[in-house]
Amino acid sequence: MYKIKRYFEGVIKQAKKVRWPSKKEMIGYVSIVLVFVVISALALFADDFIIARILNALEKALKPAETTTTEEAVNVLLNIGRMFK
């Protein structure tokens, strides 16, 4: 029991040595995290949007021959190429 008490006394002693951030610093840290989260969310949204457009175009281009003409398939593939210009 003595070792446990000594352990927690050490924890409290070390916690008192910690330099906690001020309110101003904390607001700065939270702001940085929020900006990073928003940028990451926008990047993931853009990636998802682009990949969905590519897959939809490919799906349209690769439909069975009786529903899609060769000319339509070529046009779809050309449109995919234009998305990357």
HELIX and SHEET records of a PDB file:
HELIX    1   1 TYR A    2  LYS A   17  1                                  16    
HELIX    2   2 LYS A   23  ALA A   61  1                                  39    
HELIX    3   3 THR A   70  MET A   83  1                                  14    
END                                                                             
